[in-house]
Amino acid sequence: MINHGNIEFEMLALFELTPDLVCIAGKDGYFKKVNPAVINKLGYTADELFSRPVSSFIHPDDLELTSLERGKLLQGKTLLNFQNRYLAKSGTVIWLEWTSVFLPDKEIVFAIAKDITESKLKEKETEEKYHTYKSLATHFKSRAEEDRKYLAYELHEEVAQLAAVVKMHIAWISQHLAGLPEPAKGKIEEALLLSDLLIKTIRRISFSVSPNMMEDLGFNATLEWECKEFSVLNGIPCHFISDCHEDDLTREIKIDFFRICQEAFRNIMEHAEARAVQIKLKDRGDAISLSITDDGKGFDVNLPMQSAGLLNMQQLAVSINGGLSIESETGKGTTITVTIKKE
């Protein structure tokens, strides 16, 4: 025969001795019963706790969310692992994680909470460190891009101009020195061709170091130009498609997308043996994706990622809070996609 007196005694002992915060609240929003852990944790007397609405002990920033969840609770939804902040009498903020159930026949809420303040403080500390490191990484990336921009300017405006002057002098010699032997004329013609090639090479390197045209013509135009340049230099058709509004992209994202394309092009030239390439910039509503597809020899994606280019692309994607995915199959080409959520 069940001894109800013993069960009630054991339940009362559990209520009184558990380190978790246990309370019973009425549908009217007032505490009806609390265990000693509630009193010890919040620092209020039982009379103080019972004389004020429960909401008056909740952190002001959590009142709206708590009210919303309480409404769902009173409609029959069990509240599991709900987190909010309470203010102790001393002013200390205490994070609590609640499991609550509403008993409609008695019109009371039975709730148990764990103090998760310490883990929340550690979480906040970790988050602050992450933001610090993220800020430092962004600073170093910006500094590196500024250095690249300066180098590109020097190459384009100084070195290329000097090469152009050398070409002009060679052309002057060709025009004004009559009676040169044929071998000398041949060397002068060769020097003119090499000067032309040198100027074009310097300007191409300058662009790859820092795409200044991005600021003048825009991101889409820059990627389209890069595709055409890739096609001319490698004899591989490369097409660019975009339905993305560039204002949705920050300068950092544009730069990293450009760098990812550069890495992809290098991988394609060195490994893919592709016959065609396509770059697609797509607006997916809440996110934007950049995909680079080739029809080359592909590879087994289940093998460890060993290419320095792929690793660099992955790191660039992570630095802008993006995700990188690779679809590839031996003999069927590769698609690399970077997806970022819109801010």
C-alpha positions in Angstrom: 0.0 0.0 0.0 1.3 3.4 -1.0 2.2 5.7 1.9 1.1 9.1 0.5 2.5 10.8 3.7 6.0 9.5 2.9 5.8 10.6 -0.7 4.7 14.1 0.3 7.5 14.3 2.8 10.1 13.2 0.2 8.8 15.7 -2.3 8.9 18.5 0.4 12.5 17.5 1.3 13.5 17.6 -2.4 11.8 21.0 -2.8 13.7 22.4 0.2 17.1 20.9 -0.3 17.7 21.0 -4.0 20.3 23.6 -5.1 18.2 24.4 -8.1 15.7 27.3 -7.9 12.2 25.8 -7.5 9.1 28.0 -7.4 5.4 27.9 -7.8 3.7 31.0 -9.3 0.1 31.8 -9.8 -1.6 32.7 -13.0 -1.8 36.2 -11.6 2.0 36.5 -12.0 3.0 36.4 -8.3 5.2 33.8 -6.6 3.1 31.5 -4.3 5.9 29.3 -3.0 9.7 29.3 -3.4 12.5 27.1 -2.1 15.4 28.4 0.0 17.7 28.4 -3.1 15.5 31.2 -4.7 15.8 33.3 -1.5 19.6 32.7 -1.2 20.2 33.4 -4.9 18.2 36.5 -5.3 18.8 37.9 -1.8 15.2 38.8 -1.1 13.1 37.7 1.8 10.1 35.4 1.2 7.8 38.3 2.0 9.5 40.6 -0.5 9.3 37.9 -3.2 5.6 37.3 -2.6 4.6 40.9 -2.4 5.8 41.9 -5.9 5.0 40.6 -9.4 7.6 38.1 -10.7 8.2 40.5 -13.6 9.6 43.1 -11.3 12.6 40.8 -10.6 13.4 40.3 -14.3 16.0 42.3 -16.1 14.3 45.0 -18.1 15.9 43.9 -21.4 14.3 40.4 -21.0 10.8 41.5 -20.0 9.3 41.4 -23.5 10.7 38.0 -24.4 9.8 36.5 -21.0 6.2 37.9 -21.3 5.9 36.3 -24.8 7.1 32.9 -23.6 4.9 33.1 -20.5 1.9 33.6 -22.8 2.8 30.4 -24.7 3.2 28.6 -21.3 -0.3 29.6 -20.2 -1.6 28.3 -23.4 -0.3 24.8 -22.6 3.2 24.8 -24.1 5.9 23.4 -21.8 8.8 25.8 -21.4 12.2 24.0 -21.8 15.6 25.5 -21.4 14.4 29.1 -21.5 17.1 31.6 -20.5 16.6 35.1 -19.0 18.2 37.4 -16.5 17.0 38.3 -13.0 18.2 41.1 -10.8 19.3 40.2 -7.3 18.6 42.5 -4.4 22.3 43.5 -4.5 21.9 44.6 -8.2 23.8 41.5 -9.5 22.6 40.1 -12.8 21.9 36.4 -12.6 21.3 34.2 -15.7 18.7 31.5 -15.1 17.7 28.6 -17.4 14.1 27.5 -16.8 12.0 24.5 -17.3 8.3 25.3 -16.5 4.9 23.8 -16.8 1.4 25.3 -16.3 -1.1 23.3 -14.4 -4.5 24.7 -15.6 -6.6 22.8 -13.0 -4.7 24.5 -10.2 -3.9 27.7 -12.2 -0.3 27.6 -11.1 3.1 27.4 -12.9 5.6 25.0 -11.5 9.2 26.0 -12.5 12.7 24.9 -11.9 15.8 27.0 -12.8 19.5 26.4 -12.9 22.0 29.3 -12.4 24.0 29.5 -15.6 25.6 32.9 -14.8 29.2 31.5 -14.8 28.8 29.8 -18.2 27.2 32.9 -19.6 30.1 35.0 -18.4 32.6 32.6 -20.0 30.5 32.7 -23.2 30.6 36.5 -23.2 34.4 36.5 -22.5 34.9 34.1 -25.4 32.7 36.2 -27.7 34.6 39.4 -26.7 37.9 37.6 -27.5 36.5 36.5 -30.8 35.5 40.1 -31.7 38.9 41.3 -30.7 40.7 38.8 -32.8 38.2 39.4 -35.7 38.9 43.2 -35.4 42.6 42.5 -35.5 42.3 40.2 -38.4 40.2 42.8 -40.3 42.8 45.5 -39.4 45.7 43.4 -40.8 43.7 42.5 -43.9 42.9 46.2 -44.5 46.6 47.1 -43.9 47.7 44.4 -46.3 45.2 45.7 -48.9 46.5 49.2 -48.5 50.0 48.0 -49.0 48.9 46.1 -52.1 47.2 49.2 -53.4 50.3 51.2 -52.9 52.4 48.6 -54.7 49.9 48.4 -57.5 50.0 52.2 -57.9 53.8 52.2 -58.0 53.9 49.4 -60.6 51.2 51.0 -62.8 52.2 54.7 -62.4 55.9 54.5 -61.9 57.4 51.3 -63.3 55.0 51.1 -66.3 55.7 54.7 -67.1 59.4 54.2 -67.0 59.0 51.2 -69.3 57.0 53.4 -71.6 59.8 56.0 -71.6 62.3 53.3 -72.5 60.1 52.2 -75.4 59.9 55.8 -76.6 63.7 56.1 -76.6 64.1 52.9 -78.5 61.5 54.1 -81.1 63.4 57.4 -81.4 66.6 55.6 -82.1 64.9 53.5 -84.7 63.5 56.6 -86.5 66.6 58.9 -86.3 69.6 56.7 -86.7 69.9 55.9 -90.4 72.1 53.3 -91.9 71.9 50.9 -89.0 72.9 47.4 -90.0 70.1 44.9 -90.4 71.0 42.9 -87.2 70.8 46.1 -85.2 67.4 47.0 -86.7 66.2 43.6 -85.9 67.3 44.0 -82.3 65.6 47.4 -82.1 62.3 45.9 -83.4 62.6 43.1 -80.9 63.3 45.6 -78.1 60.1 47.5 -79.1 58.0 44.4 -78.9 59.5 43.4 -75.6 58.9 46.9 -74.2 55.2 46.6 -75.2 55.0 43.2 -73.6 56.7 44.5 -70.4 54.3 47.4 -70.1 51.2 45.1 -70.5 52.7 42.6 -68.0 53.4 45.3 -65.4 49.8 46.5 -65.8 48.4 43.0 -65.5 50.4 42.3 -62.4 49.4 45.7 -61.0 45.7 44.7 -61.4 46.2 41.3 -59.8 47.9 42.9 -56.8 45.1 45.4 -56.3 42.1 45.8 -58.6 41.9 49.6 -58.5 39.2 49.5 -61.2 36.8 48.0 -58.6 36.5 51.5 -57.0 36.0 53.2 -60.3 33.8 50.8 -62.3 32.3 48.5 -59.6 32.7 44.9 -58.5 30.7 43.3 -61.2 32.6 45.1 -64.0 35.9 44.1 -62.3 35.0 40.4 -62.1 33.8 40.5 -65.7 37.1 42.1 -66.8 39.0 39.4 -64.8 37.1 36.7 -66.6 38.0 38.1 -70.0 41.6 38.5 -69.1 41.7 34.9 -67.9 40.2 33.8 -71.3 42.8 35.8 -73.3 45.8 34.6 -71.3 44.8 30.9 -71.1 42.6 30.3 -74.1 39.8 29.0 -71.9 36.4 30.6 -72.2 35.3 32.2 -69.0 31.8 33.7 -68.5 30.6 35.9 -65.6 26.9 36.0 -64.6 25.5 38.2 -61.8 22.0 39.1 -60.5 23.5 40.6 -57.3 23.3 44.3 -56.3 26.8 45.3 -55.3 25.6 47.6 -52.6 24.7 44.5 -50.6 28.4 43.7 -50.4 30.9 45.4 -48.1 34.3 46.4 -49.5 35.9 43.6 -47.4 33.6 41.0 -49.0 34.3 42.4 -52.5 38.0 42.2 -52.0 37.9 38.6 -50.5 35.5 37.4 -53.3 38.0 38.8 -55.8 40.9 37.0 -54.0 38.9 33.8 -54.0 38.4 34.1 -57.8 42.1 34.6 -58.2 42.9 31.5 -56.2 40.3 29.5 -58.2 41.8 30.7 -61.5 45.3 29.6 -60.3 43.9 26.2 -59.3 42.2 25.8 -62.7 45.3 26.7 -64.6 47.6 24.4 -62.6 45.4 21.4 -62.0 42.0 21.3 -63.6 42.7 20.9 -67.3 39.4 22.7 -68.0 37.9 23.7 -71.3 35.4 26.2 -69.9 34.9 28.2 -66.7 31.9 30.1 -65.3 31.7 32.5 -62.3 28.2 33.2 -60.9 27.3 35.8 -58.3 23.8 35.1 -57.0 21.4 36.9 -54.7 19.6 34.2 -52.7 17.4 36.5 -50.7 18.9 36.3 -47.2 22.4 35.4 -48.6 24.7 35.9 -51.5 26.8 33.2 -53.1 29.8 33.2 -55.4 30.4 30.1 -57.3 33.3 29.1 -59.7 32.6 26.2 -61.9 35.0 24.4 -64.3 34.5 21.3 -66.5 38.0 19.9 -65.7 39.2 16.6 -64.4 37.7 17.1 -60.9 38.9 15.3 -57.8 37.6 13.1 -54.9 36.2 15.6 -52.3 36.4 12.8 -49.6 40.2 13.0 -49.7 41.9 15.5 -47.3 42.1 19.1 -48.7 45.7 19.5 -49.6 45.8 22.3 -52.2 47.2 25.5 -50.8 44.7 27.4 -53.0 41.7 25.6 -51.6 42.9 26.1 -48.0 43.4 29.8 -48.7 39.9 30.1 -50.2 38.5 28.4 -47.1 40.3 30.8 -44.8 39.1 33.8 -46.9 35.5 32.6 -46.6 35.8 32.1 -42.9 37.3 35.6 -42.5 34.0 37.2 -43.9 31.8 34.8 -41.9 31.0 32.8 -45.0 30.9 29.1 -45.7 32.8 27.3 -48.5 31.5 24.2 -50.2 33.1 22.1 -52.9 31.3 19.8 -55.3 33.6 17.7 -57.5 33.8 14.3 -59.1 36.6 12.8 -61.0 36.2 13.5 -64.7 33.2 15.8 -64.1 34.6 19.1 -63.1 34.4 21.2 -59.9 32.2 23.8 -58.4 33.4 25.9 -55.5 30.8 28.0 -53.7 31.2 30.7 -51.0 28.0 31.8 -49.3 27.6 34.7 -46.9 24.5 35.9 -45.1 23.4 39.5 -45.8 24.0 41.9 -43.0 
